[in-house]
Each structure stands twice: as structure tokens, then as C-alpha cells.
Amino acid sequence: MDAINWSELKDEAISFVMEAAERIRTVEREQLHIDTKQDADDLVTDKDIEVQRILTEKVTRNYPNHDIVGEEGDEANVDPHAVTWFIDPIDGTTNFVHQAMNYAISIGIYQGGVGHIGIIYDVQANEWFTAVRGQGAYVNGKRLPNRRPVRFDQAIIGFNARWLVGRADEKMKDAFANIVREVRAVRSYGSAALESAYVAAGRLDAYVSLRLSPWDYAAAAVLLEETGGACCQLDGGVLHFDRECTYLAADEQVKTKMLAYLNET
């Protein structure tokens, strides 16, 4: 097997995303077909499915030996040694439907369980977060510096308050409440990919969720690794790429403090 030029593959993946993004940038929202998944607030539109189809066709045509795991139905029997594309066609669909902002196309490309490429494209803001393993992370072509340590009382975290009103057990709710009281500020942007990218870029110091899927964090994990950030499950364990996980992306110092709160006995 020929060695993969990951930089060239990243550039081609960006071209795929650019084409797909044109299908949703100026969409007439009143014409969207909107459905729900398991939860009433977990939306899917015809554009999610269309973007997934465009990206899948591009990958299949150009890289027939690569596997695809996508939010909207593309999930083959993945060979752990194969090159695998984790695709989220529109991360932040509720934002896309209701606000026309803060939504992204996210692609992480892995081989043998190792993330080599991360691409998160904020479609409406035209902002590209990209990374290739060992080559740094960038926003619109400008290299992101390594994260600096942040004191916990000065940290800004991304957190969805819905976890405090019925989606967590009482112990977890208490831990989240203590964290919220301790940090400087809390924000919620409604897109796991973007909020994780903001951690890599230093705009947030942590982002936490009780339930994400691999396509939500595959790209972000590469960005975080390239900027000195970290991501893990809420018990400190490694993330899995074959099932849902709890999720924490953070500055290393903030991560340590948050895990201590979340895992108090």
C-alpha cells in the first residue's frame, strides 16, 4: 500500500466540503423538510441527508477503499486498519433551521484508530478549522498557537443547561452546578464540533456533553491534539469511535479540575 500524503488528502477533503456547503449556505429555510430523531429537539433535515450523500459519493468515487461513518446512515462494517472518514454533514442542525448560524460540516479522517485529519467548517461564518497530525492546527490558514494554562476560576466553558433539567443523575447535576459556580462564564453555541474547535482555538477553555457520537468529535480530537488540548470521557477514559460517549474537551489544567468535580465519590 502506498504511503498516504495526509496534507494532500486534507486539501481534497476541503474541496469536497466546499462543494457540499454551497448546497446549504443560501437555502430557503421555509422550504426545508424537517424531521426528528429519538429526541424531539434532535432535528434532521433534507439538507443533512443531501450533504451526507454528496460527501459519501465524493469519497466513494475517489477513495473506494476508504470506509465511511456518517451521522445520516453511512456506517459500514468498518475495518479498524482502513482509512475511515467520520462525517457530520450539519453539526448544529437546530441552529441551521432556526438561526442560520453556528452550524458546521465536520470531517475526521482516521487510520488504525489514529486521527490524521480534522476539518470543521463554520458554513455561515466561512471559517475553516483544519489540522493534519503532526503539522499543527489552523483557522483560515493561520496557525493556532498551543494552548496556555488557564486558572479554573477564569475559565469559560461550553455547556448545555438542559443536562441540568432531567438529562443527568442528581450526582452529576450537583457536579455540573459546582463547576458552573466556580468558573468565570458558561456559553452554549449548539454545535459540539464548533465548541470543541473553539477550545482548540482558545475561545473556550472546555466543552462538555453527556452524549456524543464519533462523528461529533472525530475532527475535533485532531485539532485539540495539535494545539495541546485534550479530550476524553467524563470518567477520564479514552473516547471510543464505535459508539456514543460522554465527552470533555479542555485545556489540560481545566480538564484535571473538571474531572475531579465530576468524579467525586
Backbone hydrogen bonds in HBPLUS format (Angstrom, degrees):
<---DONOR---> <-ACCEPTOR-->    atom                        ^
c    i                          cat <-CA-CA->   ^        H-A-AA   ^      H-
h    n   atom  resd res      DA  || num        DHA   H-A  angle D-A-AA Bond
n    s   type  num  typ     dist DA aas  dist angle  dist       angle   num
A0009-LEU N   A0005-ASN O   3.01 MM   4  6.32 157.4  2.07 151.4 158.6     1
A0010-LYS N   A0006-TRP O   2.86 MM   4  6.01 150.9  1.95 142.1 149.8     2
A0011-ASP N   A0007-SER O   3.06 MM   4  6.36 157.7  2.12 146.3 151.4     3
A0012-GLU N   A0008-GLU O   3.02 MM   4  6.31 153.6  2.09 147.0 154.1     4
A0013-ALA N   A0009-LEU O   2.87 MM   4  6.08 158.8  1.91 149.3 155.6     5
A0014-ILE N   A0010-LYS O   2.93 MM   4  6.19 151.9  2.01 149.1 156.6     6
A0015-SER N   A0011-ASP O   3.12 MM   4  6.44 149.3  2.22 139.0 146.7     7
A0015-SER N   A0012-GLU O   3.05 MM   3  5.03 115.0  2.49  92.7 108.5     8
A0016-PHE N   A0012-GLU O   3.03 MM   4  6.44 147.2  2.14 147.2 156.3     9
A0017-VAL N   A0013-ALA O   3.01 MM   4  6.33 158.9  2.06 150.3 155.6    10
A0018-MET N   A0014-ILE O   2.87 MM   4  6.13 157.2  1.93 152.8 158.9    11
A0019-GLU N   A0015-SER O   3.23 MM   4  6.42 158.1  2.28 143.2 147.4    12
A0020-ALA N   A0016-PHE O   3.05 MM   4  6.36 163.0  2.08 150.9 155.8    13
A0021-ALA N   A0017-VAL O   2.80 MM   4  5.93 157.3  1.85 154.5 160.9    14
A0023-ARG N   A0020-ALA O   3.03 MM   3  5.60 149.7  2.12 112.9 121.4    15
A0024-ILE N   A0021-ALA O   3.02 MM   3  5.49 158.0  2.07 113.7 120.4    16
A0025-ARG N   A0021-ALA O   3.03 MM   4  6.03 138.1  2.21 158.4 170.9    17
A0031-GLN N   A0028-GLU O   2.95 MM   3  5.62 158.0  2.00 118.3 125.6    18
A0032-LEU N   A0029-ARG O   3.13 MM   3  5.18 166.7  2.15 106.3 110.4    19
A0046-ASP N   A0033-HIS O   3.08 MM  13  5.55 133.7  2.30 144.9 156.2    20
A0035-ASP N   A0044-VAL O   2.82 MM   9  5.33 164.2  1.85 165.3 170.5    21
A0044-VAL N   A0035-ASP O   2.95 MM   9  5.33 154.2  2.02 142.5 141.9    22
A0037-LYS N   A0042-ASP O   2.91 MM   5  5.64 144.0  2.05 158.9 170.3    23
A0042-ASP N   A0039-ASP O   3.05 MM   3  5.20 164.7  2.08 110.8 114.6    24
A0048-ASP N   A0045-THR O   3.14 MM   3  5.29 126.3  2.44  98.9 111.6    25
A0049-ILE N   A0045-THR O   3.38 MM   4  6.80 161.0  2.42 148.4 151.8    26
A0050-GLU N   A0046-ASP O   2.88 MM   4  6.10 149.9  1.97 140.0 149.3    27
A0051-VAL N   A0047-LYS O   2.87 MM   4  5.93 170.0  1.88 151.3 153.4    28
A0052-GLN N   A0048-ASP O   3.00 MM   4  6.18 161.3  2.03 147.2 153.0    29
A0053-ARG N   A0049-ILE O   2.96 MM   4  6.14 155.5  2.02 143.3 150.1    30
A0054-ILE N   A0050-GLU O   2.92 MM   4  6.22 160.5  1.96 153.2 158.0    31
A0055-LEU N   A0051-VAL O   2.99 MM   4  6.19 172.8  1.99 157.3 158.6    32
A0056-THR N   A0052-GLN O   2.86 MM   4  5.96 160.1  1.90 149.9 156.3    33
A0057-GLU N   A0053-ARG O   2.90 MM   4  6.02 163.6  1.93 151.4 155.7    34
A0058-LYS N   A0054-ILE O   3.03 MM   4  6.25 155.6  2.09 147.2 153.9    35
A0059-VAL N   A0055-LEU O   2.97 MM   4  6.20 164.2  1.99 152.6 156.2    36
A0060-THR N   A0056-THR O   2.87 MM   4  5.97 170.0  1.88 155.0 158.4    37
A0061-ARG N   A0057-GLU O   2.93 MM   4  5.91 157.8  1.98 143.9 150.0    38
A0062-ASN N   A0058-LYS O   3.07 MM   4  6.11 160.2  2.11 145.0 150.3    39
A0063-TYR N   A0059-VAL O   2.64 MM   4  5.34 151.3  1.72 150.4 158.3    40
A0066-HIS N   A0063-TYR O   2.97 MM   3  5.54 167.7  1.98 123.3 127.0    41
A0067-ASP N   A0083-VAL O   2.84 MM  16  6.19 160.3  1.88 160.1 163.6    42
A0085-TRP N   A0067-ASP O   2.87 MM  18  6.22 160.7  1.91 143.0 146.3    43
A0069-VAL N   A0085-TRP O   2.80 MM  16  6.07 167.5  1.81 165.0 164.0    44
A0087-ILE N   A0069-VAL O   2.85 MM  18  6.24 158.3  1.89 149.8 157.2    45
A0070-GLY N   A0074-ASP O   2.51 MM   4  4.76 148.5  1.60 140.9 149.9    46
A0071-GLU N   A0087-ILE O   3.07 MM  16  6.55 150.0  2.17 166.9 176.2    47
A0078-VAL N   A0076-ALA O   2.95 MM   2  5.45 109.5  2.46 112.8  95.5    48
A0082-ALA N   A0079-ASP O   2.95 MM   3  5.21 152.3  2.02 111.3 120.1    49
A0084-THR N   A0110-TYR O   2.79 MM  26  5.20 159.9  1.83 146.5 153.5    50
A0110-TYR N   A0084-THR O   2.87 MM  26  5.20 164.6  1.89 152.1 155.6    51
A0086-PHE N   A0108-GLY O   2.77 MM  22  5.08 173.0  1.77 161.4 163.9    52
A0108-GLY N   A0086-PHE O   3.00 MM  22  5.08 156.8  2.06 140.4 147.8    53
A0088-ASP N   A0106-SER O   2.88 MM  18  5.09 166.5  1.90 156.2 157.7    54
A0106-SER N   A0088-ASP O   3.03 MM  18  5.09 171.9  2.04 150.0 152.6    55
A0091-ASP N   A0104-ALA O   2.68 MM  13  5.13 172.1  1.68 161.4 161.7    56
A0104-ALA N   A0091-ASP O   2.99 MM  13  5.13 154.1  2.05 136.4 144.7    57
A0095-ASN N   A0092-GLY O   3.04 MM   3  5.31 117.4  2.45 102.7 117.5    58
A0096-PHE N   A0092-GLY O   2.97 MM   4  6.31 156.2  2.02 150.6 158.2    59
A0097-VAL N   A0093-THR O   2.87 MM   4  6.13 155.8  1.92 154.2 159.4    60
A0098-HIS N   A0094-THR O   2.94 MM   4  6.02 171.5  1.94 153.4 156.0    61
A0099-GLN N   A0095-ASN O   2.73 MM   4  5.00 151.8  1.81 136.2 144.7    62
A0100-ALA N   A0095-ASN O   2.85 MM   5  6.04 129.7  2.11 154.7 156.3    63
A0105-ILE N   A0121-TYR O   3.05 MM  16  5.23 148.7  2.15 139.0 144.3    64
A0121-TYR N   A0105-ILE O   2.87 MM  16  5.23 169.1  1.88 154.9 158.3    65
A0107-ILE N   A0119-ILE O   2.84 MM  12  5.17 162.8  1.87 153.2 158.5    66
A0119-ILE N   A0107-ILE O   2.85 MM  12  5.17 151.0  1.94 153.8 161.8    67
A0109-ILE N   A0117-ILE O   2.93 MM   8  5.00 160.1  1.97 137.8 143.3    68
A0116-HIS N   A0109-ILE O   2.91 MM   7  5.87 166.7  1.92 158.0 162.4    69
A0117-ILE N   A0109-ILE O   3.23 MM   8  5.00 154.8  2.29 140.9 143.2    70
A0111-GLN N   A0114-VAL O   2.95 MM   3  5.34 153.2  2.02 143.7 150.5    71
A0114-VAL N   A0111-GLN O   3.02 MM   3  5.34 162.6  2.05 112.4 117.9    72
A0133-ARG N   A0116-HIS O   2.81 MM  17  4.73 159.7  1.85 133.8 138.4    73
A0118-GLY N   A0131-ALA O   2.96 MM  13  5.09 158.5  2.01 143.4 145.3    74
A0131-ALA N   A0118-GLY O   2.88 MM  13  5.09 133.9  2.09 149.3 153.8    75
A0120-ILE N   A0129-PHE O   2.86 MM   9  5.08 161.6  1.89 152.8 157.3    76
A0129-PHE N   A0120-ILE O   2.89 MM   9  5.08 163.5  1.91 152.6 157.3    77
A0122-ASP N   A0127-GLU O   2.87 MM   5  5.06 160.2  1.91 160.5 157.8    78
A0126-ASN N   A0122-ASP O   2.86 MM   4  5.63 116.3  2.27 143.0 158.6    79
A0127-GLU N   A0122-ASP O   3.17 MM   5  5.06 154.8  2.23 136.0 141.9    80
A0126-ASN N   A0123-VAL O   3.30 MM   3  5.09 146.0  2.42  93.6 103.3    81
A0140-ASN N   A0128-TRP O   2.84 MM  12  5.06 150.7  1.92 142.7 151.1    82
A0130-THR N   A0138-TYR O   2.90 MM   8  5.27 160.6  1.94 145.6 152.0    83
A0138-TYR N   A0130-THR O   2.74 MM   8  5.27 158.4  1.78 159.4 165.6    84
A0135-GLN N   A0132-VAL O   2.83 MM   3  5.36 160.0  1.87 147.0 146.8    85
A0144-LEU N   A0137-ALA O   2.78 MM   7  5.64 172.7  1.78 147.5 149.0    86
A0139-VAL N   A0142-LYS O   2.94 MM   3  5.30 157.8  1.99 142.1 145.5    87
A0142-LYS N   A0139-VAL O   3.04 MM   3  5.30 167.3  2.05 117.0 119.0    88
A0147-ARG N   A0227-THR O   2.79 MM  80  5.89 166.5  1.81 163.5 159.6    89
A0154-GLN N   A0151-ARG O   2.95 MM   3  5.28 155.2  2.01 109.9 117.9    90
A0155-ALA N   A0152-PHE O   3.17 MM   3  5.07 166.3  2.19 105.1 108.9    91
A0184-ARG N   A0155-ALA O   2.93 MM  29  5.41 131.5  2.17 138.7 153.1    92
A0185-ALA N   A0155-ALA O   3.39 MM  30  6.87 154.5  2.46 147.1 148.2    93
A0205-ASP N   A0156-ILE O   2.71 MM  49  5.38 172.9  1.72 165.2 165.5    94
A0157-ILE N   A0185-ALA O   3.09 MM  28  6.58 157.7  2.14 151.4 151.1    95
A0187-ARG N   A0157-ILE O   2.82 MM  30  6.15 158.1  1.87 156.3 161.1    96
A0158-GLY N   A0206-ALA O   2.71 MM  48  6.06 158.6  1.75 142.6 149.3    97
A0208-VAL N   A0158-GLY O   3.13 MM  50  6.44 154.2  2.20 157.8 161.0    98
A0159-PHE N   A0187-ARG O   2.83 MM  28  6.16 153.1  1.90 158.1 167.3    99
A0163-TRP N   A0160-ASN O   3.14 MM   3  6.21 169.3  2.15 130.7 132.3   100
A0164-LEU N   A0161-ALA O   2.86 MM   3  5.48 158.4  1.91 118.1 125.2   101
A0165-VAL N   A0162-ARG O   3.09 MM   3  5.29 163.4  2.12 108.9 114.2   102
A0173-LYS N   A0169-ASP O   2.91 MM   4  6.20 158.5  1.96 155.6 162.7   103
A0174-ASP N   A0170-GLU O   2.93 MM   4  6.13 158.5  1.98 148.2 153.3   104
A0175-ALA N   A0171-LYS O   3.05 MM   4  6.32 154.4  2.11 143.1 150.1   105
A0176-PHE N   A0172-MET O   2.88 MM   4  6.17 162.4  1.91 154.6 158.9   106
A0177-ALA N   A0173-LYS O   2.86 MM   4  6.06 158.5  1.90 149.5 155.9   107
A0178-ASN N   A0174-ASP O   2.97 MM   4  6.22 155.6  2.03 148.0 153.8   108
A0179-ILE N   A0175-ALA O   2.99 MM   4  6.27 155.4  2.05 148.0 154.9   109
A0180-VAL N   A0176-PHE O   2.88 MM   4  6.14 165.7  1.90 156.8 159.9   110
A0181-ARG N   A0177-ALA O   3.03 MM   4  6.23 153.7  2.10 145.3 152.2   111
A0182-GLU N   A0178-ASN O   3.08 MM   4  6.21 140.6  2.24 140.1 150.3   112
A0182-GLU N   A0179-ILE O   3.03 MM   3  5.12 124.9  2.35  97.0 111.7   113
A0183-VAL N   A0179-ILE O   3.04 MM   4  6.22 159.3  2.08 164.5 167.1   114
A0195-GLU N   A0191-SER O   2.90 MM   4  6.07 168.9  1.91 160.4 164.1   115
A0196-SER N   A0192-ALA O   2.95 MM   4  6.02 152.4  2.03 144.1 151.2   116
A0197-ALA N   A0193-ALA O   2.92 MM   4  6.15 153.8  1.99 144.7 152.7   117
A0198-TYR N   A0194-LEU O   2.79 MM   4  6.06 146.1  1.90 148.3 158.2   118
A0199-VAL N   A0195-GLU O   3.16 MM   4  6.46 138.7  2.33 134.1 143.9   119
A0199-VAL N   A0196-SER O   3.07 MM   3  5.07 124.5  2.39  93.9 108.1   120
A0200-ALA N   A0196-SER O   3.11 MM   4  6.53 157.0  2.16 148.5 153.8   121
A0201-ALA N   A0197-ALA O   2.90 MM   4  6.16 145.7  2.02 143.4 153.7   122
A0202-GLY N   A0198-TYR O   2.95 MM   4  5.96 108.5  2.48 133.7 148.9   123
A0203-ARG N   A0198-TYR O   2.76 MM   5  4.87 141.5  1.91 152.0 152.6   124
A0204-LEU N   A0198-TYR O   3.21 MM   6  5.40 154.8  2.27 109.1 107.8   125
A0202-GLY N   A0199-VAL O   3.17 MM   3  5.12 156.4  2.23 100.4 107.7   126
A0251-ASP N   A0205-ASP O   3.05 MM  46  5.64 154.2  2.11 154.7 151.0   127
A0207-TYR N   A0249-ALA O   2.74 MM  42  5.18 144.0  1.87 151.6 157.5   128
A0249-ALA N   A0207-TYR O   2.88 MM  42  5.18 165.3  1.90 155.8 160.7   129
A0209-SER N   A0247-TYR O   2.93 MM  38  5.19 156.9  1.98 149.2 150.6   130
A0247-TYR N   A0209-SER O   2.88 MM  38  5.19 159.8  1.92 163.9 157.7   131
A0212-LEU N   A0245-CYS O   2.84 MM  33  5.50 152.3  1.92 155.3 164.5   132
A0245-CYS N   A0212-LEU O   2.84 MM  33  5.50 156.1  1.90 155.4 163.6   133
A0216-ASP N   A0213-SER O   2.79 MM   3  5.36 148.5  1.89 119.7 130.0   134
A0217-TYR N   A0214-PRO O   3.19 MM   3  5.52 134.1  2.41 104.3 114.9   135
A0218-ALA N   A0214-PRO O   2.86 MM   4  5.61 134.3  2.07 159.5 169.4   136
A0221-ALA N   A0217-TYR O   2.95 MM   4  5.98 153.6  2.02 152.4 157.0   137
A0222-VAL N   A0219-ALA O   3.13 MM   3  5.59 131.1  2.38 108.1 119.4   138
A0223-LEU N   A0219-ALA O   3.31 MM   4  6.72 161.6  2.35 150.6 155.3   139
A0224-LEU N   A0220-ALA O   2.86 MM   4  6.08 164.6  1.88 160.9 164.8   140
A0225-GLU N   A0221-ALA O   3.06 MM   4  6.16 157.7  2.11 139.7 145.7   141
A0226-GLU N   A0222-VAL O   3.12 MM   4  6.31 151.2  2.20 147.3 154.6   142
A0227-THR N   A0224-LEU O   3.13 MM   3  5.24 154.3  2.20 102.9 110.8   143
A0229-GLY N   A0224-LEU O   2.86 MM   5  4.60 140.3  2.02 149.1 145.5   144
A0230-ALA N   A0250-ALA O   2.96 MM  20  5.51 142.1  2.10 148.9 160.9   145
A0250-ALA N   A0230-ALA O   2.88 MM  20  5.51 159.0  1.92 155.5 161.6   146
A0232-CYS N   A0248-LEU O   2.92 MM  16  5.41 146.5  2.03 144.7 155.6   147
A0248-LEU N   A0232-CYS O   2.81 MM  16  5.41 139.8  1.97 164.3 167.1   148
A0233-GLN N   A0237-GLY O   2.78 MM   4  5.12 170.8  1.78 157.0 158.5   149
A0236-GLY N   A0233-GLN O   2.88 MM   3  5.16 158.5  1.93 113.5 118.1   150
A0255-LYS N   A0251-ASP O   2.73 MM   4  5.89 160.8  1.77 162.9 169.6   151
A0256-THR N   A0252-GLU O   3.11 MM   4  6.32 159.8  2.16 146.0 149.5   152
A0257-LYS N   A0253-GLN O   3.31 MM   4  6.59 159.6  2.35 143.8 148.4   153
A0258-MET N   A0254-VAL O   2.86 MM   4  6.10 165.9  1.88 159.4 163.5   154
A0259-LEU N   A0255-LYS O   2.90 MM   4  6.05 166.9  1.92 157.6 160.9   155
A0260-ALA N   A0256-THR O   3.16 MM   4  6.32 146.6  2.28 138.1 146.8   156
A0261-TYR N   A0257-LYS O   3.13 MM   4  6.50 155.1  2.20 148.5 154.3   157
A0262-LEU N   A0258-MET O   2.89 MM   4  6.12 166.5  1.91 156.7 160.5   158
A0263-ASN N   A0259-LEU O   2.99 MM   4  5.90 130.2  2.24 140.2 150.3   159
